[in-house]
Amino acid sequence: MRKRILAGNWKMNKTASEAVALVAAMKDELCQFSSVDRVLCPPFMAIPEVARLVAGTELGLGAQDMYWKDAGAFTGEISPLMVKEFCTHVLIGHSERREHFGERDESVNLKLKAALAHGLIPVVCVGETLALRQEGRTESWVAGQVRAALAGLSGEQAAGVVIAYEPIWAIGTGLAATAAEAQRVCKEVVRATVAGLYGQAVAESLRIQYGGSVTPANAPELMAQADIDGALVGGASLKAADFVAIVSAAAQAQPLA
Ligand code: PEP
């Protein structure tokens, strides 16, 4: 049975001291929902402080990106060794990294392999732009991103990856995908692509999140979908009450197959 996973991507928000206040405001409530995995992804500068606060709890801590090399002359980058000293998870290939910082399918794949090699749980983001959707290319684009991300991984490795389906037109816009459409892409594109690569058993154990304007209002319906195994939450994860409500909705949804 898949365990739902809810991750809050704080993006470039919250100084270290602000991060402490945000975690303090939601930590105790988040800790109550142990039927789902809960992961906080603050900016790098806040990670050590947040790590101290979540130590001894079941809350996961994620980096928002990392480089794939262990160390060396890569000014400005963060290595898997640095990440794993504090974190359990790492976001890879977020659309904002792809759009603004030149992230490519090839680097996503290298980062994914590095994360797995270092025992980090990777959350790999895929999703189409509005233009691609309007051109009828959603399926081929998302399937291509999934294939490229997983290239060279064994079935066992692939089963340990979390894929976040995040239509770019839904991120930060307030226009979430309908639950039916998110379910369709998660099942018929993401899970089906993984089934084509590794077989049904691996596909059934892979966790797929939906991301894109998830709120306390739409979370219950999204989380009730059979192939949506959680959410990657941006804006709403910056408000303690909203993130707790989204986690609560996921915890209350029917158990996954
Ligand atoms: C995200 O940052 O991955 C995201 C889905 O953002 P938002 O929830 O704000 O749309």
Residues whose N, C-alpha, C, O or C-beta is under 5 A from the ligand:
A	BS01	PEP	N9 A170 I171 G172 T173 G211 G212 S213 V214 L232 V233 G234 G235 A236
